[in-house]
Each structure stands twice: as C-alpha cells, then as structure tokens.
C-alpha cells in the first residue's frame, strides 16, 4: 500500500469532490418576474460598467498582427525510478504552429531530456501550394510514412506503418487525382511516458508511394527498400529486403472491387508473395463483403512481419439501423506450407437498442485452425440518473483445458459540470493444466475542477491476485493543474506503471492470440511549468478564413477494449499518436493520450488519426477519421 499511497490519496480527493458535487444536486430555480409587468432592460450599475473585451482584467492584450500562430513551452523537472535506480530528469518541450498563405501550415514538436541528453523532434509543412493545383507536405524528424489511401482503408488486411527518424515528402493534385510520396530514415519506436525518447532499430528504410485515379478506376503502388534490417530467420543477422505492393480498384456508389499483390525478397531467401481481393456491396443499411487471399510464409512489409502462411476465402455481413447493429463473418483457412490442417474461423456480434435508456447484445467467435478455440460474451447497458452502466460477461476456451472467465462492470457516473468520474470492477478466473488463478481488477478515471483555475485529474488501473500466480499490474496517474493566468500554468504529475495488462484472448487468426500490453516498470513525479500563447488575426483561426469565428478541439486517443465507443476506466491511453486536423495541422498525444487544437475555425472539420504508435493488435475504426463541428467560443471534445 505504501507504493500506492500518493495515487490513492489523489484518487480519494477526486472521489470526495465528485461525490460532494453530486450531492449538491440542481440549484433551486430563481423566482420568476411578474409576467404581466412590461419588459425593461436591467442594467448593472446603471450601465456604467466598462466594456468587456473578453481578455479579463489585467490580462495581456491579444496580438492580432501577423499570421495565426500558436506556441506552447513546457519546462519539466522530475524524479524517475526504474528498478532500484532513481534519476533526476530535466526536460523541455516545445509545440508551435503557424498558418501561412504561401508556405502552408508549419508546425514543430520538439522534446529534449537529460541525463543523458536525448531528444525527439518533428517538423512539418502541410499544404504548400504550387502551380497547376499541386500541394506539398514535407516532414523532418520522427514520423510514420503512410501508404497510399487505397492501401490504408481496406476491409480485412492492412499494411502496417513504421516509425522513422528521417525525412519525407508527399505531393498531391486533387484535380488530377494523383499523389506521390517518398521518405527515408532509420526505423525505431517511442520509449518513456512523460518525456518520450526514440529507440532506434537496425538498418534504414526508404519508402515510396503513388496513387492515381480516373473515373471509377484507381491504381496504387508502394514499396520499401530496407537495408541492414533483422533477418526473418535469425534476428541477430542483418539482411537487405525489398518489398512492393500494387493495388487496383474499381468502385461505384454501391460496389467496390479491389485486387492487391505484394512481393517480399530478402538476402539469402526466396521471393515471397501475397495476393488478396475484396468485393464490397452496400445497399441501404446492409453491407456484404467477399474476399480471397493467399500469403506465403515469412512475409514482411519493410522490417515488420505481416500475415503469413495463410490462404482462404471470407464473407462478412454488416447491418445498421437505429435499433439494430449486426455484424458477422466466416472464413475458410488453409496453410500453404501445410504446417496446420485446413480449418475455419467464424465470428459475429449483435446489439439491440431497446429504448433510449436500455440496450443489450452479445457475440462470439469459433476457430478451428491449428489449436481449436472459442469465445463468447454478453452485455447490457443502461442509462439512468446515476449515469451509464455496462455489465459484461466473457468466457473463452483457448487450447487444451485453458479456460478464461471475466465479469466486468463499467460505470460512467453522472456528476455536476466540472466533474468527471468513471469506474470499472472486473473479476477474472483462469484455468490451465499448470495453474488456476483468480484476480480482481479495479479502475478509476476521474477529474474535478476544484476552482476556476485549479483542476485535478487521476486514473488508476490495478490488478490484484486473489489466488494462483497471475501477474499483477498497476498503471496510475495523478495530475494537479494550476492556471496562474491565461498564458502561464503549473502542473504537478505523479505516475507509476509496472507489470503487464493481460487482455482477454483474441481468436482471430490474423491477430495476436493473447495480446498483452506491457507496462514499463517506472515510477515518476514531475513538476511542469507551461507557457502558452496564440497570436495573429483572431478572424483567421486554424482552418478558417478572414471573418470566421473560432473555438477549440480537444480529446483523447485510447484503446477501446470492448468497442463501445466510449472510454471506460479500465481502458489505457494511447500516447505519442499523431492526430491531424483537416489534413493540415498535426499534434501528437501526450502520455495520457490527450491532444488539443487551441484555435480552430467554427464549422465542420475532419480529424484523422495516424496509427503510427498503436500497439498490436489494435487498429483504427471507421478509417481513423471523425467529422466534427466546432462552435464559436466552445470546445469540441472528440475521443478516438
């Protein structure tokens, strides 16, 4: 309990404030004026008050000169304990954006820490105009080059992205329906939470892409030239590898057919290939998707292994209306190397919205390919005065005598404005030939605006063993934010991560069977001094034009384990993921998966999530895009 002390005290404080706010209830309605009396304007102090300019007393005047721009500087001092070693960490991070008419939208995301002195940075230029309708996007530093759009949005198979430390450029012409891209750099991955760092991998990757379309037809080509990457047979041996992918599409409003081919050739190995085709038919609320595929063993995309040694056919069905949501599919599977006998995989789910307050559903999956397995779940959701409640039961059988059971209660509590509270309680039981274990998981996601300039946020996800030897885990975060004035604020943050978050078994043969999210064994406390400023014509915000009103956009990116479209207390954030506004302005999520665009034109916009740092087996839903509406002087909240 000593290790959990700071977090539990912070969580208790948030719960107390939230409970007090809920107990206060709705304030009494003030007495109404006599309806028969004639209307008269009521002026405060006889109308002698000074005009409110919206900047507050003593606030610095808004600088309306120059192009719209935003700047945020954070200076951080903290202590980090990893294992038995404690280190004092100093860091600085900068986020800056400026919207120019001739050079596009420019942004910088820079972070440095010591000791040792390490840093990460991303410099972007998006939407630089050229003659003939061409626009260029350029990037330098850490980024994930994207494959052509035709290869990103597919119903069953996708090509993974790779984080690079290098440079890239993309040229597009909407009038000609043509795009070209090239990038090169060293592959790697993010490490760390509060101040991220880049862990480089062996080799270099150079990636190119091209896409063209005419009428109902489209074609895309992509390739990666890898030098000095890990061999597919021996990770200690380096090899060169060339991979190519080609896609051909014909689409109408109701039907889309796309055929894809992939080739991968490594040093000292034969050329390996993959083929897949998808046909999607849409009619009203119905969508039918048919496909066929064949993948040779040991297939790679650049330095990343992809679906291999698998062939077969599939059919998927989807139905959506105001009350029903039904989807399902069946696949016939074959192993080209004959490693596994022929088999099949089937899955499905249903959700019924009985009323505005009540819904229920369930689903399951069966796999008979290699090791036979099955899983099933059932849930009910209810919206009441206390908030939204979801009760779900899961059961899975994966392999000989390996059984898993779970009961989960998710509660999003109804609290007053300025308070946020969600809780989760889960009971797990696992039975294997080697061990029987029981565990309890609790989760908390809470926040409270203690004063107009003081807020407290906390999250907790803990798993405790009741019987057996199941691995325990803890992921906790508490943050106190004091806004000193409109530009300066101070944050005190404590977080601790250790153990492994075991997810429920996934039976899809194309996914990791038992995904585990590893939590770095790290405990840290940080003090952050933040400076934020925005300037430029207030009538020309991000994504707007002269005379536009403005609001802001904020949200989180999280791992939606139960796919209910809202973040429950036991669902982990996704840090260091890139979010794009209208394809022009880019930000990266922080350690808690949060992002924000502080000055955005009122009206309709598109947010796009770039899956550059999502852990497997997670993937984007709805293509990773959301349509939002920003209201004047308001914040549009979006969760992915």
PyMOL commands that set and color helices and strands:
alter all, ss='L'
color gray80, all
select helices_A, chain A and resi 5-24+44-47+131-133+149-152+622-624
alter helices_A, ss='H'
color red, helices_A
select strands_A, chain A and resi 69-82+85-100+104-114+118-129+134-144+163-173+178-191+197-200+204-214+217-230+238-251+255-266+272-283+286-295+300-301+304-305+310-320+324-334+343-353+358-368+373-384+387-398+403-413+419-431+436-451+454-467+473-483+488-498+500-502+516-518+522-535+550-556+578-581+585-588+594-601+603-610+625-630+635-639
alter strands_A, ss='S'
color yellow, strands_A
deselect
rebuild
show_as cartoon
